[in-house]
């Protein structure tokens, strides 16, 4: 091909990507007139047919596909776009539009499918069945362990939570173990369903060992216990297929689809059974239906184009000249091929217009409505069409369904929705939902990767002392450094639904504790370490467990504040200090942290006390006494004089010293416009006190003074002493 042709083909590809399908089809048609090579013509015809199909002109598109298949049998790769269009048509007529894999779609299907099963609260959002061996992901949502392992194995991408669509916090799912508390609860509340799950697991093990008959027997037993579980029928269908019992496999797959219509895997099983029975057309429909539910289903994406290729393959019998003419179709393969185009003949005959083309997905509102109507006809005629079975087949299926109904009637009454919900209330013991650390009802329950559940605050306090699970002692350093504690949603929902009064009492206790911790006058947490001053930064390295707890509580209560005092051998800490505000915290994997704080207010300690290993105090805040008149003018004069002296001392420092000071405390603040505006006085005074070479005990009296005049006088004396010392 020449440069001009290559440019036109590139333009056509861009038009297709931008959804200008008419332009793409027109360009491909023009290029076909210039190409004689059969291989090149085949590729161009397929691309033109794709553009026509996505443009809504499906009858014309099918005709082009047919012509291309006469050159050479179409490979599955040629029919990927056609498969996508057909499955997309089903999604659009279901109201999903063209949103592929839109967030929340599978969750809605799960909720719809599980409703009425009686255990919708305990449903895995991957398999849509009862949770068996539940694993809690870091985001707080629970899924069956096997479902997560299968997701990781089958999909070439990180595991994504089916509920919150989050994959950022999901690491290697194999490192997450079964939720111990939740698994025990489900086994206690639903023994029949749990037993069915165990039989299913045993059957899967036997199937993996190629012991098909033994595996089949396990599934027979499981279905007797849980005759409403769609997974049991789906898996038994696969076993029947392995044993070449294809009719039984199809029946089980159909039952699975009836029990859970929105579960894509059931339709995959049905399609596989239909292929084994030689019913290619019906199998294709099931694969397309599966792709409409789960666009990323690898099996359906692989098999559907293969079946389309087979249906569109050239036939040796006489092929009709027009798609809508079926009178001379004799061979079975030709009959299958004609069934694909049959809907468009029906649309043509039913529509008042002679134009049988479908509108494109994105067109004007009127044409879009018309397109939806025609797609519904398409569904009735093609996608949802079923062949009429023989009398013997119908009778056999009826006998089989009666057998299943009989098994259901013999199963335990706990399978009914009402009895399932009521049974939980009957067997529920509040002790089953107690934290093993505080021995109280779980409050904000979180689950570790090792599968143990604790109250959020209880777990945090344990991790302050040791980055290991309090029960099994497994290392949790990586879990600790992430600091993303998400509540276990199912556990929290169970408590709120079945123990509302106990939860209210637990919330009341928690709120009282938070209110007490939020009080910045009573029981204020005290960090006993160094001197701190108002407006001056005070970075801290936190490593002691008691202070880890203290800092976390300050942040969780919203105060972001604590007191800083010097230590005292008799009282524990001195009677004067400064309230610090937390500006930022950086955590390390071993639990240590660097806390960036800044001084805010001075206080006097009224009462010393202690809480959970750290010091607390009842405090009274200090403010400078304001002066007026002559005293104010004298204060202003003293202030200016001392500021100038301070500036001289700072500028006399060596460049290296000054750089270190400014790197730690920042530059010296400017004079305040209003001398007495702040209750703590000018900020430069506190900055200077922080950088002057004074011991903490010498700095402490300045913090206690409520007279700005006395504080300035004291600073002047220190500066004069420093000046005399330098001249000696």
C-alpha positions in Angstrom: 0.0 0.0 0.0 1.1 3.5 -0.8 1.6 6.4 1.6 -1.8 7.8 0.8 -3.5 4.6 1.5 -1.7 4.2 4.8 -2.7 7.7 5.8 -6.4 7.0 5.0 -6.3 3.8 7.0 -4.8 5.7 9.9 -7.6 8.2 9.6 -10.2 5.5 9.6 -8.7 3.9 12.7 -8.8 7.3 14.4 -12.4 7.8 13.3 -13.4 4.4 14.8 -11.7 5.3 18.1 -13.6 8.6 18.2 -16.9 6.8 17.5 -17.3 8.3 14.1 -18.2 4.9 12.7 -19.9 6.1 9.5 -16.7 7.9 8.4 -14.6 4.8 9.2 -16.9 2.5 7.2 -16.8 4.9 4.3 -13.0 5.1 4.2 -12.6 1.3 4.5 -15.1 0.9 1.6 -13.1 3.3 -0.6 -9.9 1.5 0.2 -11.4 -1.9 -0.7 -11.9 -0.7 -4.3 -8.1 -0.2 -4.6 -7.0 -3.5 -3.1 -6.9 -6.8 -5.0 -4.9 -9.0 -2.6 -7.3 -11.4 -0.9 -5.5 -11.2 2.5 -5.6 -7.4 2.5 -9.2 -7.3 1.3 -10.2 -9.7 4.2 -8.7 -7.4 6.8 -10.3 -4.3 5.3 -13.7 -6.0 5.0 -13.6 -7.1 8.7 -12.7 -3.5 9.8 -15.5 -2.1 7.6 -18.0 -4.7 9.1 -16.9 -3.7 12.6 -17.5 0.0 11.8 -20.9 -0.8 10.4 -21.9 -2.9 13.4 -20.9 -0.3 15.9 -22.6 2.3 13.8 -25.8 0.4 14.2 -26.1 -0.9 10.6 -25.9 -4.5 11.6 -27.7 -6.1 8.7 -25.2 -4.5 6.3 -22.4 -5.4 8.7 -23.4 -9.1 8.7 -23.5 -9.1 4.9 -19.9 -7.8 4.8 -18.8 -10.4 7.4 -20.4 -13.1 5.3 -18.5 -11.9 2.2 -15.3 -11.8 4.1 -15.8 -15.4 5.3 -16.1 -16.5 1.7 -12.5 -15.3 1.1 -11.2 -17.2 4.1 -12.7 -18.5 7.3 -12.7 -15.7 9.8 -10.4 -16.2 12.8 -11.6 -15.5 16.3 -9.4 -12.4 16.4 -11.4 -11.0 13.5 -14.6 -11.2 15.5 -13.5 -9.6 18.8 -15.2 -6.3 17.9 -18.4 -8.1 16.8 -18.5 -9.9 20.1 -18.0 -6.7 22.0 -20.8 -5.0 20.1 -23.3 -7.9 20.6 -22.6 -8.1 24.4 -22.8 -4.3 24.6 -26.2 -4.4 23.0 -27.5 -6.5 25.8 -26.0 -4.2 28.4 -27.6 -1.2 26.7 -31.0 -2.7 26.6 -30.6 -3.6 30.3 -30.2 0.1 31.0 -26.4 0.0 31.5 -25.6 2.0 28.4 -22.1 1.6 27.1 -20.5 1.8 30.6 -18.2 -1.3 30.7 -17.7 -2.7 34.1 -19.2 0.4 35.7 -18.6 0.7 39.5 -21.4 -0.7 41.6 -22.9 -2.8 38.8 -21.8 -6.1 40.1 -22.7 -5.1 43.7 -26.2 -4.3 42.5 -26.5 -7.6 40.8 -25.2 -9.3 43.9 -27.8 -7.6 46.1 -30.5 -8.4 43.6 -29.5 -12.0 43.4 -29.0 -12.6 47.1 -32.3 -10.9 48.1 -34.7 -13.6 49.1 -32.0 -16.2 49.8 -32.3 -15.3 53.5 -28.6 -14.8 53.9 -28.1 -11.6 51.9 -26.3 -10.1 54.9 -23.8 -13.0 54.7 -23.3 -13.0 50.9 -19.9 -13.0 49.1 -20.0 -10.3 46.4 -17.8 -12.4 44.1 -19.7 -15.8 44.0 -23.0 -14.2 45.3 -23.3 -17.2 47.6 -23.1 -17.8 51.3 -19.7 -16.7 52.8 -17.5 -19.7 53.4 -14.1 -19.3 55.0 -14.5 -15.5 54.9 -11.4 -13.4 54.5 -11.4 -9.7 55.4 -9.5 -7.4 53.0 -7.8 -4.2 54.3 -10.7 -2.1 53.0 -13.0 -3.9 55.5 -15.1 -6.0 53.1 -15.3 -9.8 53.3 -15.2 -12.5 50.6 -14.7 -16.3 50.4 -11.1 -17.3 50.6 -11.4 -19.5 47.5 -13.1 -16.7 45.6 -10.2 -14.3 46.3 -7.6 -17.0 45.3 -9.5 -17.7 42.1 -9.7 -14.0 41.3 -6.0 -13.6 41.8 -5.3 -16.7 39.6 -7.7 -16.1 36.8 -7.3 -12.3 36.3 -4.0 -10.8 35.1 -4.2 -7.8 37.5 -4.2 -7.1 41.2 -7.3 -8.3 43.1 -9.9 -5.5 43.3 -12.5 -5.3 46.0 -15.9 -6.0 44.3 -17.7 -3.5 46.7 -15.5 -0.5 47.0 -13.5 -1.1 43.8 -10.3 -0.5 45.7 -7.1 -2.4 44.8 -4.5 0.0 46.3 -4.6 -1.6 49.8 -5.0 -5.2 48.6 -1.5 -6.9 48.6 -1.0 -10.6 48.2 -4.3 -12.1 49.1 -2.6 -15.4 50.1 -1.2 -13.6 53.1 -4.7 -12.9 54.4 -6.2 -15.6 56.5 -9.8 -16.6 57.4 -11.5 -14.2 59.7 -11.6 -16.4 62.9 -14.5 -14.7 64.7 -16.7 -14.3 61.6 -16.1 -17.9 60.4 -17.0 -19.3 63.8 -20.2 -17.1 63.9 -21.4 -18.3 60.5 -20.7 -21.9 61.4 -22.7 -21.5 64.6 -25.6 -19.6 63.1 -25.9 -21.5 59.8 -24.7 -25.1 60.4 -26.5 -26.5 57.3 -25.0 -24.0 54.9 -21.6 -24.3 56.5 -21.8 -28.1 56.2 -22.7 -27.7 52.5 -19.7 -25.5 52.1 -17.5 -28.2 53.7 -18.9 -30.8 51.3 -18.2 -28.5 48.4 -14.6 -28.1 49.5 -14.2 -31.9 49.8 -15.8 -32.4 46.4 -13.4 -29.9 44.9 -10.5 -31.7 46.4 -11.7 -35.0 44.9 -12.3 -33.4 41.6 -8.7 -32.1 41.6 -7.6 -35.7 42.2 -9.6 -36.8 39.2 -12.0 -38.8 41.5 -15.1 -37.7 39.6 -17.6 -40.1 40.9 -16.6 -39.4 44.5 -16.7 -35.7 43.9 -20.2 -36.0 42.3 -21.4 -37.9 45.4 -20.2 -35.0 47.7 -22.1 -32.5 45.6 -25.3 -34.7 45.7 -25.1 -34.5 49.5 -24.4 -30.8 49.5 -27.4 -30.1 47.3 -29.6 -32.1 49.6 -28.6 -29.8 52.4 -28.6 -26.5 50.4 -30.8 -26.9 47.3 -30.9 -23.1 46.7 -27.1 -22.7 46.3 -26.3 -21.9 42.7 -22.6 -22.7 43.1 -23.4 -26.3 44.0 -25.3 -26.7 40.7 -22.7 -24.9 38.7 -19.8 -27.0 40.1 -21.8 -30.2 39.7 -22.5 -29.2 36.1 -18.7 -29.2 35.6 -18.3 -32.6 37.1 -21.1 -34.0 34.8 -19.2 -32.5 31.8 -16.0 -34.2 32.9 -17.9 -37.4 33.1 -19.4 -36.6 29.6 -23.0 -36.5 31.1 -23.7 -33.4 29.0 -27.5 -33.4 29.5 -27.1 -33.5 33.2 -24.5 -30.9 33.0 -26.9 -28.6 31.1 -29.7 -29.2 33.6 -27.5 -28.3 36.5 -26.2 -25.2 34.7 -29.7 -24.1 33.9 -30.7 -24.5 37.5 -27.7 -22.4 38.5 -28.8 -19.7 36.1 -32.4 -19.8 37.5 -31.2 -19.5 41.1 -28.8 -16.6 40.3 -29.5 -15.0 36.9 -26.9 -12.2 37.4 -24.0 -14.6 38.0 -21.9 -14.8 34.9 -20.2 -18.0 35.7 -23.5 -19.9 35.6 -24.0 -18.8 32.1 -20.4 -19.9 31.2 -21.2 -23.4 32.6 -24.4 -23.5 30.5 -22.5 -22.4 27.4 -19.9 -25.1 27.9 -22.6 -27.8 28.2 -24.4 -26.5 25.1 -21.1 -26.6 23.1 -20.6 -30.2 24.2 -24.1 -31.0 23.0 -23.4 -29.3 19.7 -25.9 -26.5 20.3 -23.5 -23.8 19.1 -26.0 -21.0 18.6 -27.4 -21.3 22.1 -23.9 -21.5 23.6 -23.0 -18.3 21.8 -26.0 -16.5 23.3 -24.9 -17.6 26.8 -21.4 -16.4 26.3 -22.7 -13.0 25.1 -25.0 -12.8 28.0 -22.0 -13.6 30.3 -20.0 -10.8 28.7 -22.8 -8.3 29.1 -22.6 -9.0 32.9 -18.8 -9.3 33.2 -17.0 -7.8 30.2 -13.6 -9.1 31.5 -14.6 -12.8 31.7 -11.7 -14.5 30.0 -13.5 -17.7 29.1 -16.3 -15.9 27.4 -14.0 -13.4 25.6 -12.1 -16.4 24.2 -14.9 -18.7 23.3 -17.5 -16.4 21.9 -15.4 -15.3 18.9 -14.6 -18.9 18.2 -18.3 -19.8 18.1 -19.0 -16.7 15.9 -16.2 -17.9 13.6 -17.8 -21.3 13.3 -21.2 -19.8 12.7 -19.9 -17.5 10.0 -17.7 -20.2 8.3 -18.4 -20.9 4.6 -20.8 -23.8 4.1 -20.7 -26.3 1.4 -24.5 -26.2 0.8 -26.2 -23.5 -1.2 -25.9 -20.2 0.5 -28.8 -17.8 0.0 -28.1 -14.6 -2.0 -29.9 -12.5 0.5 -29.7 -12.7 4.3 -33.5 -12.4 4.7 -34.2 -15.4 2.5 -34.5 -18.6 4.4 -36.6 -20.8 2.2 -33.7 -22.7 0.5 -31.5 -23.2 3.6 -31.1 -27.0 4.0 -27.9 -27.7 6.0 -27.8 -27.4 9.8 -24.8 -25.1 9.7 -26.6 -22.8 7.3 -29.6 -22.9 9.5 -27.5 -21.7 12.5 -26.0 -19.0 10.4 -29.4 -17.8 9.2 -30.6 -17.6 12.8 -28.1 -14.8 13.4 -29.5 -12.7 10.6 -33.1 -13.7 11.2 -33.8 -11.0 13.8 -33.0 -8.3 11.2 -35.5 -9.9 8.8 -38.0 -9.7 11.6 -37.1 -6.1 12.4 -37.5 -5.2 8.7 -40.9 -6.8 8.5 -42.1 -5.3 11.8 -40.8 -1.8 11.2 -42.8 0.6 9.1 -39.5 1.8 7.6 -37.7 -0.2 5.1 -34.3 0.7 6.7 -33.4 -2.3 8.8 -30.2 -0.8 10.3 -29.9 -0.3 14.0 -29.0 3.2 15.3 -25.5 3.7 16.7 -25.0 3.7 20.5 -24.4 7.5 20.6 -26.7 9.4 18.3 -29.6 11.8 18.6 -32.3 11.2 21.3 -34.9 10.1 18.8 -32.7 7.7 17.0 -31.5 6.3 20.3 -35.0 5.6 21.5 -35.7 3.9 18.2 -32.5 1.9 18.5 -33.5 0.7 22.0 -36.8 -0.5 20.6 -35.1 -2.4 17.9 -32.6 -3.9 20.3 -35.5 -5.2 22.4 -36.8 -6.9 19.3 -33.3 -8.2 18.6 -33.3 -9.6 22.1 -36.6 -11.4 21.6 -35.7 -12.7 18.2 -32.1 -13.6 18.7 -30.4 -13.2 22.0 -33.2 -14.6 24.1 -34.6 -17.0 21.6 -34.8 -20.7 22.7 -35.3 -23.7 20.6 -38.4 -25.7 21.3 -37.5 -29.0 22.9 -38.9 -32.4 22.0 -41.7 -33.9 24.1 -39.3 -36.4 25.6 -36.8 -33.7 26.7 -39.6 -31.6 28.3 -40.9 -34.6 30.2 -37.5 -35.6 31.4 -36.7 -32.0 32.6 -40.1 -31.9 34.4 -39.3 -35.1 36.2 -35.9 -33.8 37.2 -37.3 -30.5 38.5 -39.9 -32.4 40.6 -37.0 -34.4 42.0 -35.2 -31.2 43.0 -38.4 -29.8 44.5 -38.7 -33.0 46.6 -35.1 -32.6 47.8 -35.9 -29.0 48.8 -38.9 -30.1 50.8 -36.8 -32.6 52.7 -34.1 -30.1 53.5 -33.9 -28.2 56.8 -36.3 -25.3 57.3 -33.4 -23.0 58.0 -33.1 -22.5 54.2 -36.1 -20.2 54.1 -35.4 -16.4 54.2 -37.6 -15.7 57.2 -36.3 -18.6 59.3 -32.7 -17.8 58.4 -33.0 -14.2 59.8 -35.0 -15.3 62.8 -32.5 -18.1 63.6 -29.7 -15.6 63.9 -31.6 -13.7 66.6 -32.4 -17.0 68.4 -28.8 -18.3 68.6 -27.0 -14.9 68.9 -25.0 -14.5 72.0 -23.5 -11.1 72.7 -20.4 -12.9 74.0 -19.8 -14.1 70.5 -19.1 -10.5 69.5 -16.8 -9.5 72.3 -13.3 -8.1 71.9 -10.7 -10.5 73.3 -8.7 -7.5 74.6 -11.3 -5.3 76.4 -13.9 -8.1 76.9 -16.6 -5.7 75.7 -18.8 -5.6 72.6 -16.8 -4.9 69.5 -16.7 -1.2 68.8 -15.3 -0.2 65.4 -14.1 -3.8 64.7 -11.0 -4.2 62.6 -9.5 -7.4 61.3 -5.7 -8.0 60.9 -4.2 -9.9 57.9 -3.8 -12.9 60.2 -7.6 -13.1 60.6 -8.1 -11.8 64.2 -10.7 -9.1 65.1 -10.4 -6.4 67.7 -11.8 -3.1 68.6 -10.0 -0.4 66.7 -8.7 1.4 69.8 -7.8 -1.9 71.5 -5.6 -3.0 68.6 -3.9 0.4 68.3 -3.0 0.4 72.0 -1.5 -3.1 71.6 0.5 -2.1 68.5 1.9 0.8 70.5 3.8 -1.7 72.7 4.5 -4.4 70.1 4.0 -4.5 66.3 2.6 -8.1 66.5 -0.9 -9.6 66.7 -2.0 -9.8 70.3 -3.3 -13.3 69.8 -1.1 -15.2 67.4 2.0 -12.9 67.6 2.3 -12.6 63.8 4.4 -9.7 62.7 2.2 -6.7 61.7 4.9 -4.1 61.0 3.7 -3.5 57.4 0.1 -3.3 58.6 1.2 -0.8 61.2 3.1 1.5 58.9 0.1 1.8 56.5 -2.0 3.2 59.3 -5.2 2.5 57.3 -7.4 0.8 59.8 -10.7 0.1 58.0 -13.6 -1.3 60.0 -14.9 -4.8 59.2 -18.1 -3.8 57.5 -20.0 -7.1 57.9 -19.1 -7.4 61.6 -20.3 -3.8 62.2 -23.5 -4.4 60.3 -24.2 -7.6 62.3 -23.8 -5.7 65.6 -26.0 -2.8 64.6 -28.7 -5.1 63.2 -28.9 -7.8 65.9 -27.5 -6.0 69.0 -28.8 -2.4 68.7 -29.4 -1.8 72.4 -26.0 -3.2 73.3 -24.4 -1.1 70.6 -26.1 2.0 71.9 -24.7 1.4 75.4 -21.2 0.7 74.0 -21.4 4.0 71.9 -22.5 5.9 75.0 -19.4 4.6 76.9 -17.1 5.5 74.0 -18.6 9.0 73.7 -18.1 9.7 77.4 -14.5 8.6 77.1 -14.0 10.9 74.0 -15.6 13.8 75.8 -13.3 13.3 78.8 -10.3 13.1 76.5 -11.4 16.2 74.6 -11.4 18.5 77.6 -8.5 20.9 77.5 -8.9 22.0 81.1 -9.4 18.7 82.9 -7.1 15.7 82.5 -5.0 17.3 79.8 -2.3 14.9 78.6 1.2 16.1 79.6 4.4 15.2 77.7 7.2 15.4 80.3 10.3 16.3 78.3 11.6 19.8 77.6 10.7 23.5 77.6 8.2 24.7 75.0 7.2 28.3 74.3 4.1 29.9 72.5 4.5 30.3 68.7 7.8 28.4 68.7 8.1 25.0 66.8 8.8 22.0 68.9 9.6 18.8 66.9 9.4 15.5 68.9 10.5 12.0 68.3 7.9 9.6 69.8 9.0 6.1 70.7 7.6 5.2 74.1 4.3 3.3 74.0 2.5 5.6 76.5 3.3 8.6 74.4 2.2 6.8 71.1 -1.1 6.3 72.8 -1.3 9.9 74.0 -0.5 11.4 70.6 -3.0 9.2 68.8 -5.8 10.1 71.3 -5.0 13.8 70.8 -5.5 13.4 67.1 -8.5 11.1 67.2 -10.5 13.4 69.6 -9.8 16.3 67.3 -8.0 18.5 69.9 -4.6 17.9 68.4 -3.2 19.4 71.6 -1.2 18.3 74.7 0.8 20.0 77.3 4.6 20.1 77.5 6.4 20.3 80.9 9.8 19.8 82.4 10.3 16.8 84.7 10.3 17.2 88.4 11.8 14.6 90.8 9.0 15.1 93.4 5.9 15.9 91.5 6.7 14.1 88.2 6.6 17.4 86.3 6.7 21.1 87.1 3.8 23.4 87.7 4.1 25.5 84.5 4.1 24.4 80.9 3.0 25.2 77.3 0.1 23.7 75.3 1.4 22.3 72.0 -0.6 21.9 68.8 0.1 18.9 66.5 0.7 20.1 62.9 1.9 16.8 61.3 2.9 13.3 62.2 5.1 10.9 60.3 4.9 7.2 61.3 7.6 4.5 60.9 7.1 0.8 60.4 8.3 0.0 64.0 5.7 2.3 65.5 7.9 5.3 66.1 6.9 8.7 64.8 8.1 12.2 64.3 5.6 14.8 65.5 5.7 18.4 64.3 4.2 20.7 67.0 4.1 24.4 67.8 3.5 26.2 71.1 0.1 27.8 71.6 -0.8 28.8 75.2 0.9 28.8 78.6 -0.7 27.1 81.6 -0.4 26.5 85.3 -0.9 23.0 86.7 -3.6 22.9 89.3 -3.6 19.1 89.9 -1.2 16.3 88.8 -2.6 12.9 87.7 -2.1 10.0 85.4 -4.0 8.0 82.8 -3.1 4.8 80.9 0.6 5.2 81.6 1.1 8.9 80.8 0.7 12.0 82.9 -2.3 14.3 82.9 -3.2 17.5 84.7 -6.0 19.9 85.4 -4.7 23.2 84.2 -5.4 27.0 84.2 -4.3 29.1 81.2 -2.1 32.1 81.8 -2.5 35.5 80.1 -0.4 38.7 80.3 -1.9 41.5 82.3 -2.6 44.5 80.1 -1.5 48.1 81.0 -2.7 51.5 79.8 -1.6 55.1 79.8 1.8 56.0 81.1 2.6 52.4 81.9 1.8 51.4 78.3 4.1 54.0 76.9 6.9 52.9 79.2 6.3 49.3 78.2 6.5 50.2 74.5 9.8 52.1 75.0 11.3 49.1 77.0 10.0 46.7 74.3 11.8 48.6 71.5 15.0 48.9 73.4 15.2 45.2 74.3 14.2 44.2 70.7 17.2 46.2 69.3 19.5 44.6 71.9 18.2 41.1 70.9 18.7 41.9 67.2 22.3 42.9 67.9 23.0 39.7 69.8 21.5 37.5 67.0 23.5 39.3 64.3 26.7 38.8 66.3 26.4 35.0 66.1 28.5 33.1 63.7 26.9 32.4 60.3 27.0 28.7 61.0 25.3 29.1 64.4 22.7 31.4 63.0 21.9 29.0 60.1 21.4 26.1 62.5 19.1 28.2 64.8 17.0 29.5 61.8 16.8 25.9 60.4 15.3 24.7 63.7 13.2 27.6 65.0 12.9 29.8 61.9 14.0 33.4 61.5 13.6 35.9 64.4 10.0 37.3 64.2 9.4 41.0 63.5 8.0 43.4 66.0 4.2 43.0 66.6 2.1 46.0 65.5 0.0 45.7 68.6 2.2 45.1 71.6 -0.5 43.6 73.9 -2.7 42.0 71.2 -1.7 38.5 72.1 -2.3 37.0 75.6 1.2 35.6 75.4 2.9 38.9 74.4 5.3 39.4 71.4 6.3 36.2 69.7 9.9 37.3 69.3 10.4 37.2 73.1 9.6 33.4 73.1 11.7 32.8 70.0 14.7 34.5 71.8 14.1 32.6 75.0 14.2 29.3 73.0 17.5 30.1 71.3 19.3 31.8 74.2 21.8 29.4 75.9 19.8 29.0 79.1 18.9 25.8 80.9 15.3 24.7 81.2 15.1 25.7 84.9 16.3 29.2 84.0 13.7 29.5 81.2 10.8 28.3 83.3 10.3 31.5 85.4 9.8 33.5 82.1 7.0 31.1 81.2 5.2 31.7 84.5 5.3 35.5 84.3 2.1 37.3 83.5 3.8 40.7 83.3 5.3 41.6 79.9 7.4 44.3 81.6 9.0 41.8 83.9 9.6 39.4 81.1 11.3 42.1 79.0 13.4 43.2 81.9 14.5 39.7 82.5 15.5 39.2 78.9 17.4 42.5 78.9 19.5 41.3 81.9 20.3 38.1 80.1 21.4 40.0 77.0 23.6 42.3 79.0 25.2 39.3 80.8 25.8 37.7 77.4 27.4 41.0 76.1 29.7 41.3 79.1 30.7 37.7 78.9 31.7 38.1 75.2 33.9 41.2 75.9 35.9 39.4 78.7 
